[in-house]
Amino acid sequence: MKKSKKQKNKTASAISVETACTRNPFGLLNNYTPLSPPENRVYQALREGIPIIDAAIQKTIHLVGGFEIKVDDKNIQNTLNDFLRNINVNSNQQGIEAFINEYMNSLLTYGTAVGEIVMNSNCDIVALYNAPLDYLEIKRGKSPLDIQFYSRKELGNAVPIKRPQRILFSVLNPEAGQITGNSILKGLPFVSSILLKIFNTTGINFDRLGNIRFAVTYKPTDNPIDKNYTSERAKSIATEWSNAMNSSGSVKDFVCVGDVDIKVIGSDNQLIDTEVPVRQMLEQIVSKLGIPPFMLGLSWSSTERMSSQQADLLTSELEAYRRILTPVIEKIATAFLRTNGYACKPTVEWNNITLQDEVELAKARLYNAQAEEIEKGGDNK
């Protein structure tokens, strides 16, 4: 297929990112936008405070897997593959998969993801940009089915984006009438706060009981001499005990005359067993994230059949995420083809999620082939 347009001049030309931040980064009062509600900071704090949540989101992104974009013409296919492999992403990465990974990261964490197809003055696609939600606003248009994007500039002014057709926008599990989506972490702040309290308290208790402290008590006798020199002897005992405990690299004995009692502070107390409450909180978190426990390093009792069922459920979750990402990928590929004069339609083909899927597909083909042979044998008789 030949190009329907003449070859464009590839000389350097000005480019701009409409969704980039140009306002004062210290203007905290201007941070509030519909795309960045206060709970977004809570979700970010959850990922930083509880590693298992961050690990589950990262694993989900990786498990979604790779993809290929197919067109009918082989020559166009090579051109498209070269573009998708070398396209600049956020000025520090390359390839459409890097863009999709960051796009999905925002989608899972905040429930909303925004990107932009960046073009120069010659209408050539030069980059893909993952827009931070803090710098954008979204409003309804004249109809309930129309939405408009605004970029927050200096002094907090919201400026309409001139080319909304270049914006990539996706939401996760939106409620009826809601423009933005819902994070997969929705519902976890309360449970996570309990878990963090347990972790924090455990650390404090180990500071108190794990780092051994001693109580040295000197009991003077009824002898008048002991009573008169009680203060001097207590100071001497304290000095010698401190020297014995502060010795590094060697062991010193502590020798004292009189009735001296030495006890470990807190030795009568025991740390509270947190295994049961921690597991209860983790079960709630894992059930919300949709990742099987064994993939997060949790050695809970699980049979082989149960693990297989959990893997099947995870596959269904990943397929749902793929259905959200597919229109975004197709829009990027279509934009490249149209700006270069190609009229063909791209299709996204996802790789199989796991090796287990490959095995199951192979078994299915084998069983179908065997059934077909048996049916042919019956017809011949």
C-alpha positions as CSV (number, residue, x, y, z in Angstrom):
1,M,0.0,0.0,0.0
2,K,1.3,3.4,-0.9
3,K,1.1,6.5,1.2
4,S,-1.8,8.8,0.5
5,K,0.3,11.8,1.4
6,K,3.6,13.1,0.2
7,Q,6.6,12.5,2.4
8,K,6.7,15.1,5.1
9,N,9.7,17.2,6.0
10,K,11.3,15.7,9.0
11,T,13.2,18.8,10.0
12,A,13.3,19.8,13.7
13,S,10.2,21.7,14.8
14,A,8.7,22.9,18.0
15,I,6.8,20.5,20.1
16,S,4.8,21.0,23.3
17,V,3.1,18.8,25.9
18,E,-0.3,20.3,26.9
19,T,-0.7,18.2,30.0
20,A,2.7,19.1,31.6
21,C,2.9,21.1,34.8
22,T,3.9,24.7,34.4
23,R,2.8,26.1,37.7
24,N,4.7,26.8,40.9
25,P,5.4,23.4,42.5
26,F,5.1,25.0,46.0
27,G,1.6,26.2,45.4
28,L,0.0,23.6,47.7
29,L,-3.4,25.4,47.7
30,N,-3.7,24.8,44.0
31,N,-3.2,21.0,44.1
32,Y,-6.9,20.1,44.4
33,T,-8.4,19.0,41.2
34,P,-11.2,16.5,40.3
35,L,-8.6,14.1,38.9
36,S,-6.6,14.2,42.1
37,P,-8.9,13.9,45.1
38,P,-7.4,13.7,48.6
39,E,-7.6,9.9,48.8
40,N,-5.0,9.7,46.0
41,R,-2.3,10.7,48.5
42,V,-3.6,8.0,50.9
43,Y,-3.3,5.4,48.1
44,Q,0.3,6.5,47.4
45,A,1.0,6.3,51.2
46,L,-0.4,2.8,51.3
47,R,2.0,1.6,48.6
48,E,4.9,3.2,50.4
49,G,3.9,2.0,53.9
50,I,2.9,-1.6,53.1
51,P,5.3,-3.3,50.7
52,I,2.9,-6.2,49.9
53,I,0.4,-3.7,48.3
54,D,3.2,-2.2,46.1
55,A,4.4,-5.7,45.1
56,A,0.9,-6.8,44.2
57,I,0.4,-3.8,41.9
58,Q,3.8,-4.3,40.2
59,K,3.2,-8.0,39.7
60,T,-0.2,-7.3,38.2
61,I,1.3,-4.9,35.7
62,H,4.0,-7.4,34.7
63,L,1.5,-10.3,34.5
64,V,-0.7,-8.4,32.0
65,G,2.0,-9.3,29.6
66,G,3.2,-8.1,26.2
67,F,1.3,-7.5,23.0
68,E,1.7,-7.0,19.3
69,I,-0.1,-4.7,16.9
70,K,-1.0,-6.2,13.6
71,V,-1.9,-4.7,10.2
72,D,-2.5,-6.4,6.9
73,D,0.4,-4.9,4.9
74,K,3.9,-6.3,5.7
75,N,5.8,-3.2,4.8
76,I,3.5,-1.1,7.0
77,Q,3.9,-3.6,9.7
78,N,7.6,-3.1,9.8
79,T,7.2,0.7,9.9
80,L,4.7,0.4,12.7
81,N,6.9,-2.0,14.7
82,D,9.8,0.4,14.4
83,F,7.7,3.3,15.6
84,L,6.3,1.4,18.6
85,R,9.7,0.1,19.6
86,N,11.5,3.5,19.4
87,I,8.9,6.0,20.4
88,N,10.1,8.3,23.2
89,V,8.2,8.0,26.5
90,N,8.3,10.7,29.2
91,S,11.7,11.9,27.9
92,N,13.5,9.0,29.8
93,Q,12.1,5.8,28.3
94,Q,11.4,4.2,24.9
95,G,8.8,1.9,23.6
96,I,5.0,1.7,23.9
97,E,5.2,-0.9,26.6
98,A,7.0,1.5,28.9
99,F,4.1,3.9,28.4
100,I,1.4,1.3,29.0
101,N,3.1,0.0,32.2
102,E,3.1,3.5,33.7
103,Y,-0.4,4.1,32.4
104,M,-1.7,1.0,34.1
105,N,0.2,1.8,37.2
106,S,-1.8,5.0,37.5
107,L,-5.0,3.2,36.6
108,L,-4.7,0.6,39.3
109,T,-3.4,3.0,42.0
110,Y,-5.8,5.9,41.4
111,G,-8.6,4.4,39.3
112,T,-7.9,7.0,36.5
113,A,-5.1,7.2,33.9
114,V,-4.3,10.0,31.5
115,G,-1.8,10.1,28.7
116,E,-1.0,12.3,25.7
117,I,0.1,11.7,22.2
118,V,2.7,14.5,21.7
119,M,3.1,15.8,18.1
120,N,5.3,18.5,16.6
121,S,4.3,21.3,14.2
122,N,4.5,18.8,11.3
123,C,1.9,16.6,13.0
124,D,4.5,13.8,13.5
125,I,4.2,11.8,16.7
126,V,7.4,12.3,18.6
127,A,6.6,11.1,22.1
128,L,4.0,9.6,24.5
129,Y,3.5,11.3,27.8
130,N,2.0,10.0,31.1
131,A,0.2,13.0,32.6
132,P,0.3,13.4,36.4
133,L,-3.3,13.7,37.7
134,D,-2.4,16.6,40.0
135,Y,-2.2,19.0,37.1
136,L,-5.4,18.2,35.3
137,E,-9.1,18.8,35.6
138,I,-12.0,17.1,33.9
139,K,-15.5,18.5,33.6
140,R,-18.7,17.5,31.8
141,G,-19.5,19.1,28.5
142,K,-22.9,20.2,27.2
143,S,-24.1,16.6,27.3
144,P,-23.7,13.9,29.9
145,L,-21.6,11.9,27.3
146,D,-19.2,14.8,26.6
147,I,-16.1,15.5,28.8
148,Q,-13.6,18.3,28.6
149,F,-10.0,18.4,29.8
150,Y,-8.3,21.3,31.5
151,S,-4.7,21.9,32.3
152,R,-3.8,23.8,35.5
153,K,-1.3,26.6,34.7
154,E,0.3,29.3,36.7
155,L,-1.7,30.8,39.6
156,G,-4.0,27.8,39.5
157,N,-5.9,28.9,36.3
158,A,-7.5,26.0,34.4
159,V,-7.0,26.3,30.7
160,P,-8.9,24.1,28.2
161,I,-6.7,21.7,26.3
162,K,-6.8,22.7,22.7
163,R,-6.4,19.3,21.2
164,P,-8.4,16.8,23.3
165,Q,-8.3,14.2,20.5
166,R,-4.7,13.6,21.5
167,I,-5.6,12.8,25.1
168,L,-5.7,9.1,26.2
169,F,-8.1,8.6,29.1
170,S,-9.2,5.5,31.0
171,V,-11.1,4.8,34.2
172,L,-11.3,1.6,36.4
173,N,-14.7,0.5,37.8
174,P,-16.5,3.9,37.6
175,E,-19.7,4.3,39.5
176,A,-22.9,5.4,37.7
177,G,-22.7,9.0,36.8
178,Q,-19.1,9.3,37.9
179,I,-16.4,10.7,35.5
180,T,-13.4,9.3,37.3
181,G,-12.7,5.7,38.3
182,N,-12.1,3.9,41.5
183,S,-8.7,2.5,42.7
184,I,-8.3,-1.1,43.5
185,L,-7.1,0.1,46.9
186,K,-10.5,1.6,47.7
187,G,-11.6,0.1,51.0
188,L,-8.1,-0.7,52.2
189,P,-7.2,2.4,54.3
190,F,-9.0,1.2,57.4
191,V,-7.6,-2.3,57.3
192,S,-4.2,-1.0,56.4
193,S,-4.2,1.5,59.3
194,I,-4.7,-1.4,61.8
195,L,-1.9,-3.3,60.2
196,L,0.5,-0.3,60.4
197,K,-0.4,0.1,64.0
198,I,0.5,-3.5,64.7
199,F,3.9,-3.0,62.9
200,N,4.6,0.3,64.7
201,T,3.7,-1.1,68.1
202,T,5.8,-4.2,67.5
203,G,8.8,-2.0,66.7
204,I,8.3,0.1,69.8
205,N,8.0,-3.1,72.0
206,F,11.3,-4.4,70.5
207,D,12.9,-1.1,71.4
208,R,11.8,-1.5,74.9
209,L,12.2,-5.3,75.4
210,G,14.6,-6.3,72.7
211,N,17.3,-3.8,73.7
212,I,18.0,-5.1,77.2
213,R,18.2,-2.6,80.0
214,F,19.2,-3.4,83.6
215,A,18.0,-2.1,86.9
216,V,20.9,-2.1,89.5
217,T,19.6,-1.7,93.0
218,Y,21.8,-1.2,96.0
219,K,20.3,-2.0,99.4
220,P,22.3,-0.7,102.3
221,T,22.4,-2.6,105.6
222,D,21.5,-1.3,109.1
223,N,25.2,-0.6,109.7
224,P,25.7,3.1,110.4
225,I,28.7,3.2,108.1
226,D,26.6,1.9,105.2
227,K,24.0,4.5,105.8
228,N,26.4,7.3,106.0
229,Y,28.1,6.4,102.7
230,T,25.1,5.2,100.7
231,S,25.2,8.0,98.2
232,E,29.0,7.6,97.5
233,R,28.6,3.8,97.1
234,A,25.7,4.1,94.7
235,K,27.7,6.5,92.5
236,S,30.6,4.1,92.6
237,I,28.4,1.2,91.6
238,A,26.8,3.2,88.8
239,T,30.2,4.2,87.4
240,E,31.6,0.7,87.5
241,W,28.5,-0.8,86.0
242,S,28.5,1.7,83.2
243,N,32.2,1.0,82.5
244,A,31.5,-2.8,82.4
245,M,28.5,-2.4,80.0
246,N,30.2,0.2,77.7
247,S,33.3,-2.0,77.1
248,S,33.5,-2.8,73.4
249,G,35.4,-5.8,72.0
250,S,36.1,-7.2,75.5
251,V,34.2,-8.7,78.4
252,K,34.5,-7.0,81.9
253,D,33.3,-8.4,85.2
254,F,31.4,-6.3,87.6
255,V,32.5,-6.8,91.3
256,C,30.6,-5.2,94.1
257,V,30.5,-5.5,97.9
258,G,27.1,-5.4,99.7
259,D,23.5,-6.3,98.8
260,V,23.2,-5.4,95.1
261,D,20.3,-6.7,93.0
262,I,20.5,-6.7,89.2
263,K,17.4,-7.4,87.1
264,V,16.6,-7.0,83.4
265,I,13.9,-4.3,82.8
266,G,10.8,-5.8,81.2
267,S,12.0,-9.5,81.5
268,D,8.7,-10.4,83.1
269,N,6.7,-9.1,80.1
270,Q,6.3,-10.9,76.8
271,L,5.7,-9.6,73.3
272,I,2.1,-9.9,72.1
273,D,1.6,-12.6,69.5
274,T,0.6,-10.7,66.3
275,E,0.5,-13.6,63.9
276,V,-3.3,-14.0,64.0
277,P,-4.3,-10.3,63.6
278,V,-1.6,-9.7,61.0
279,R,-2.9,-12.6,58.9
280,Q,-6.5,-11.4,59.2
281,M,-5.5,-8.0,57.9
282,L,-3.4,-9.4,55.1
283,E,-6.2,-11.7,54.0
284,Q,-8.4,-8.7,53.5
285,I,-5.7,-6.9,51.6
286,V,-4.9,-9.8,49.3
287,S,-8.6,-10.5,48.6
288,K,-9.0,-6.9,47.4
289,L,-5.8,-7.0,45.2
290,G,-6.7,-10.2,43.4
291,I,-3.2,-11.7,43.6
292,P,-2.9,-15.3,44.9
293,P,-1.1,-15.4,48.2
294,F,1.7,-17.7,47.0
295,M,2.7,-15.1,44.4
296,L,3.3,-12.6,47.2
297,G,5.5,-14.9,49.3
298,L,2.7,-15.8,51.8
299,S,3.1,-19.4,52.7
300,W,-0.5,-20.0,53.6
301,S,-1.9,-23.6,53.3
302,S,-3.0,-24.2,49.7
303,T,-3.5,-27.3,47.7
304,E,-2.5,-27.7,44.1
305,R,-6.1,-27.6,43.0
306,M,-6.7,-24.4,45.0
307,S,-3.6,-22.8,43.5
308,S,-4.8,-23.7,40.0
309,Q,-8.2,-22.1,40.7
310,Q,-6.6,-19.0,42.0
311,A,-4.5,-18.8,38.9
312,D,-7.7,-19.0,36.8
313,L,-9.3,-16.2,38.7
314,L,-6.1,-14.1,38.2
315,T,-6.3,-14.7,34.5
316,S,-9.8,-13.4,34.4
317,E,-8.7,-10.2,36.3
318,L,-5.8,-9.7,33.8
319,E,-8.1,-10.1,30.8
320,A,-10.4,-7.4,32.2
321,Y,-7.4,-5.0,32.5
322,R,-6.4,-5.9,28.9
323,R,-9.9,-4.9,27.7
324,I,-9.4,-1.5,29.2
325,L,-5.9,-1.0,27.7
326,T,-6.7,-2.3,24.2
327,P,-8.6,0.9,23.0
328,V,-5.7,3.0,24.2
329,I,-3.1,1.0,22.3
330,E,-5.3,1.0,19.2
331,K,-5.7,4.8,19.4
332,I,-1.9,5.3,19.5
333,A,-1.3,3.0,16.5
334,T,-4.2,4.5,14.6
335,A,-2.9,8.0,15.1
336,F,0.5,7.0,13.8
337,L,-1.0,5.3,10.7
338,R,-3.3,8.2,9.9
339,T,-0.6,10.9,10.3
340,N,1.6,8.9,7.9
341,G,-1.2,8.4,5.3
342,Y,-2.1,4.8,5.9
343,A,-5.7,3.7,6.0
344,C,-5.4,0.2,7.4
345,K,-6.8,-0.7,10.8
346,P,-4.6,-2.0,13.5
347,T,-5.6,-4.8,15.9
348,V,-4.0,-5.7,19.2
349,E,-3.0,-9.3,19.9
350,W,-2.0,-10.0,23.5
351,N,0.5,-12.7,24.4
352,N,-0.8,-15.6,26.5
353,I,-0.6,-14.7,30.1
354,T,1.4,-17.7,31.5
355,L,3.1,-20.9,30.5
356,Q,0.2,-22.8,32.0
357,D,-2.1,-21.2,29.5
358,E,0.2,-22.4,26.7
359,V,0.0,-26.0,28.1
360,E,-3.8,-25.8,28.5
361,L,-4.2,-24.5,24.9
362,A,-1.9,-27.3,23.6
363,K,-4.0,-29.9,25.4
364,A,-7.2,-28.4,24.0
365,R,-5.9,-28.6,20.5
366,L,-4.7,-32.2,21.1
367,Y,-8.1,-33.2,22.5
368,N,-9.9,-31.6,19.6
369,A,-7.7,-33.3,17.0
370,Q,-8.2,-36.7,18.7
371,A,-12.0,-36.1,18.8
372,E,-12.0,-35.2,15.1
373,E,-10.0,-38.4,14.2
374,I,-12.5,-40.5,16.2
375,E,-15.4,-38.8,14.5
376,K,-13.9,-39.4,11.0
377,G,-13.3,-43.0,11.9
378,G,-16.9,-43.4,12.9
379,D,-18.1,-41.8,9.6
380,N,-15.9,-44.2,7.6
381,K,-17.6,-47.2,9.2
